Amino acid sequence: MQRLLVPPPDLRDPGDPEATRRHRASLAEMLSRDPGASDPGGAPASAAASPDLFGRPDPEAQARIDARLEADVRQMRRRGWRYWIPDADPRLARLAADRPRLLFVAGTPDLQAPAVAVVGTRRPDAYGDAMAGALAGALGRAGAVVVSGGALGVDRRAHEAALDAGGRTTVVLGSGLGRPHPASNRPLFERAVDAGSCVVAELPPSVCARAYTFPRRNRLIAALADAVVVVQAGAVSGALITAERARTAGIPCFAVPGDAWYERSSGTLSLLSSGRALGLGSPADLAGVPGLAGLATPSWPRPGARPWGLPDPWTARPPAPPGPADPASRAVLDALSDGPLDLDALAARSGLAAGALAARLVALEVAGVVIRMPGGTVARPSVPRARGRCPR
């Protein structure tokens, strides 16, 4: 994968004067805008951060902010977290006036590698989960960084698949590093840092996630990527916010086509039908994006046939029980090894007379090793597709 000529991240250690000044300003802004939050002393945030009637800072409020800042810095030093001043980052510059002034980082961002955001619903079906894993794995093997939001569902699958493939991933939190959301993904976040990837947050370490922090997080996911892929999303989904922020910032956006009858595909289908996203059927569709030409020939299964009546290829199924050992049954199963057949073709392939074949099929259906499809076609439900199948 082609390396990009961009400056390395401007990382600062805890105690850096400029980063500390921005950290303090971030705390004051967060506390003043969120009256539902509480500072370490338990006072309402609005009271903790508001100046008096003459615009002078409240000494008690400043003391509380200082206490929060000191606690954050202690935790950063203990955990090895650093500040990232992103003023010189060309990706984040695409956010214009909405770019962050300070980020908090566990690990080290790789800005020289091409990056692709893989996002979607927190409750994907087997198809969405399989596509997220296959796509992120292919990206990781090709050398691209997989960016996502650390949430359950598609986000988590994308991070895991990139790491499993030996690649790198960037987790963008909607909370502070010290209050990762969801907490159940904390082992994943730690694994990412240990593997040489990174976790990024715009909020100070002690700040919890709130409803308004996730749309803010989504703009960072889009900006840190060279392309955004929405795997599966409903009509109301944070992934659609990420896609919209990508579009307004001039970042290519793609969507994986889904089932038109399924509610969690309605958002991705809307992106495609409105022209706000390009269709993506494999990583090769990303090869036209600058820096991603290395994806032109990815490791990816070719589409396979799914005859009417057979189970879908992405749903895991228990292995079929072993077939009978008698010669007539083996002849039928061998004849079906390449795919479904009608009765005439099955008789010709197996060499059995019509009466003997009918008797064998009854026994094999009872044993669960063949199925009758509409129109009388017979198939083995566990036969691999000759052209490959969707990976799990």
Long-range contacts (C-beta under 8 A, 24 or more apart in sequence): 1-113, 1-114, 1-142, 1-143, 1-144, 1-291, 1-292, 1-294, 1-295, 2-114, 2-291, 2-293, 2-294, 3-112, 3-113, 4-111, 4-112, 4-113, 4-114, 4-291, 5-112, 6-89, 6-90, 6-91, 6-111, 6-112, 7-88, 7-89, 7-111, 8-111, 8-112, 9-84, 9-86, 9-89, 9-105, 9-108, 9-109, 9-111, 10-84, 10-85, 10-86, 10-87, 10-88, 10-89, 11-82, 11-83, 11-84, 11-105, 11-108, 12-82, 12-83, 12-84, 12-85, 13-82, 13-83, 14-73, 14-76, 14-77, 14-81, 14-82, 14-83, 15-73, 15-77, 16-83, 18-85, 19-83, 19-85, 19-102, 20-69, 20-73, 22-83, 22-85, 22-101, 22-102, 23-69, 23-72, 23-73, 23-83, 23-102, 23-204, 24-65, 24-66, 24-69, 25-101, 26-101, 26-102, 26-202, 26-203, 26-204, 27-65, 27-68, 27-69, 27-72, 27-204, 28-65, 30-203, 30-204, 30-207, 31-65, 31-68, 34-210, 34-212, 36-210, 37-207, 37-208, 37-210, 39-64, 39-65, 39-67, 39-68, 40-64, 40-67, 40-68, 40-71, 40-206, 41-67, 68-204, 68-206, 69-204, 71-206, 72-176, 72-178, 72-204, 72-205, 72-206, 75-178, 75-205, 75-206, 76-104, 76-177, 76-205, 79-106, 79-177, 79-178, 80-106, 81-105, 81-106, 81-177, 81-205, 84-109, 84-200, 91-115, 91-223, 91-224, 91-225, 91-226, 92-220, 92-223, 92-224, 94-223, 94-249, 94-250, 94-251, 95-219, 95-223, 95-249, 98-219, 99-223, 100-202, 100-220, 102-202, 103-200, 103-201, 103-202, 103-220, 104-176, 104-177, 104-200, 104-201, 104-202, 104-203, 104-204, 104-205, 105-198, 105-199, 105-200, 105-201, 106-177, 106-189, 106-193, 106-198, 106-199, 107-192, 107-193, 107-196, 107-197, 107-198, 107-199, 108-196, 108-198, 109-170, 109-198, 109-200, 110-145, 110-168, 110-170, 110-197, 110-198, 113-143, 113-144, 113-145, 113-168, 114-143, 114-144, 114-145, 114-226, 114-289, 114-291, 114-292, 114-294, 115-144, 115-145, 115-146, 115-147, 115-170, 115-224, 115-225, 115-226, 116-144, 116-145, 116-146, 116-147, 116-225, 116-226, 116-227, 116-228, 116-229, 116-286, 116-292, 117-146, 117-147, 117-148, 117-221, 117-222, 117-224, 117-225, 117-227, 117-228, 117-229, 117-242, 117-246, 118-146, 118-147, 118-148, 118-154, 118-155, 118-158, 118-229, 118-231, 119-148, 119-149, 119-154, 119-155, 119-158, 119-218, 119-221, 119-228, 119-229, 119-230, 119-231, 119-233, 119-238, 119-239, 119-242, 119-243, 120-153, 120-154, 120-155, 120-230, 120-231, 120-232, 120-233, 120-237, 120-239, 120-268, 121-153, 121-154, 121-232, 121-233, 121-234, 121-237, 121-239, 121-264, 122-151, 122-152, 122-153, 122-154, 122-155, 123-152, 123-153, 123-264, 124-153, 124-154, 124-157, 124-231, 124-232, 124-264, 125-232, 125-262, 125-264, 126-312, 126-314, 126-315, 126-316, 126-392, 127-232, 127-258, 127-259, 127-312, 127-314, 127-390, 128-153, 128-154, 128-231, 128-232, 128-258, 128-264, 129-153, 129-154, 129-157, 130-314, 130-390, 130-391, 130-392, 131-231, 131-232, 131-256, 131-314, 131-390, 132-157, 132-158, 132-161, 132-231, 132-232, 133-157, 133-158, 133-160, 133-161, 133-391, 133-392, 134-161, 134-300, 134-301, 134-390, 134-391, 135-161, 135-229, 135-231, 135-256, 135-280, 135-283, 136-160, 136-161, 136-162, 136-165, 136-167, 136-169, 137-161, 137-162, 137-164, 137-165, 137-167, 138-165, 138-282, 138-283, 138-295, 138-298, 138-299, 138-300, 139-167, 139-283, 139-295, 140-164, 140-165, 140-166, 140-167, 140-168, 140-169, 141-165, 141-166, 141-167, 141-298, 141-299, 142-167, 142-283, 142-294, 142-295, 142-298, 143-167, 143-294, 144-292, 144-294, 144-295, 145-169, 145-170, 145-197, 146-170, 147-172, 147-221, 147-224, 147-225, 148-172, 148-221, 149-173, 149-174, 149-214, 149-217, 149-218, 149-221, 149-238, 149-242, 150-174, 150-180, 150-181, 150-182, 150-185, 150-188, 150-189, 150-199, 151-182, 151-185, 151-238, 152-182, 152-184, 152-185, 154-231, 154-232, 154-239, 156-185, 156-188, 158-231, 159-188, 159-192, 160-188, 162-197, 163-191, 163-192, 163-195, 163-197, 168-195, 168-196, 168-197, 169-197, 170-197, 170-198, 170-199, 170-200, 170-224, 171-197, 171-198, 171-199, 171-200, 172-200, 172-201, 172-217, 172-220, 172-221, 172-224, 173-199, 173-200, 173-201, 173-203, 173-209, 173-217, 174-203, 174-209, 174-213, 174-214, 174-216, 174-217, 175-201, 175-203, 175-207, 175-208, 175-209, 175-213, 176-201, 176-203, 176-204, 176-205, 176-206, 176-207, 176-208, 177-201, 177-205, 178-205, 178-206, 179-205, 179-206, 179-207, 179-208, 179-209, 181-208, 181-209, 200-224, 214-238, 215-241, 218-242, 218-245, 219-245, 222-246, 222-249, 222-251, 223-249, 223-251, 225-251, 226-251, 226-252, 226-289, 226-290, 226-291, 226-292, 227-251, 227-252, 227-253, 227-254, 227-286, 227-289, 227-292, 228-252, 228-253, 228-254, 229-253, 229-254, 229-255, 229-256, 229-280, 229-286, 230-254, 230-255, 230-256, 230-267, 230-268, 230-271, 230-277, 231-256, 231-268, 232-256, 232-258, 232-264, 232-265, 232-268, 233-264, 233-265, 233-267, 233-268, 234-263, 234-264, 234-265, 234-266, 234-267, 235-263, 235-266, 235-267, 235-270, 236-267, 237-267, 239-267, 240-267, 240-270, 240-271, 243-271, 243-276, 243-277, 244-276, 247-276, 252-278, 252-289, 253-277, 253-278, 254-278, 254-279, 254-280, 254-285, 254-286, 255-279, 255-280, 256-280, 256-281, 257-281, 301-387, 301-388, 301-389, 301-390, 301-391, 302-387, 302-388, 303-387, 303-388, 304-385, 304-386, 304-387, 304-388, 304-389, 304-390, 305-339, 305-385, 305-386, 305-387, 306-385, 307-339, 307-340, 307-373, 307-377, 307-379, 308-373, 308-374, 309-371, 309-373, 309-374, 309-377, 309-379, 310-340, 310-371, 310-373, 310-379, 310-381, 311-381, 313-385, 313-389, 313-390, 314-390, 314-392, 316-392, 317-381, 317-382, 319-382, 320-368, 320-369, 320-380, 320-381, 320-382, 321-367, 321-368, 321-369, 322-369, 323-364, 323-367, 323-369, 324-363, 324-364, 324-367, 324-369, 328-352, 328-356, 328-360, 329-360, 329-363, 329-364, 332-357, 332-360, 332-361, 332-364, 332-370, 333-364, 333-369, 333-370, 333-380, 336-370, 336-378, 336-379, 336-380, 336-383, 337-380, 337-383, 338-383, 338-386, 339-379, 339-383, 339-386, 340-373, 340-377, 340-378, 340-379, 341-377, 341-378, 341-379, 342-375, 342-376, 342-377, 342-378, 343-376, 343-378, 346-378
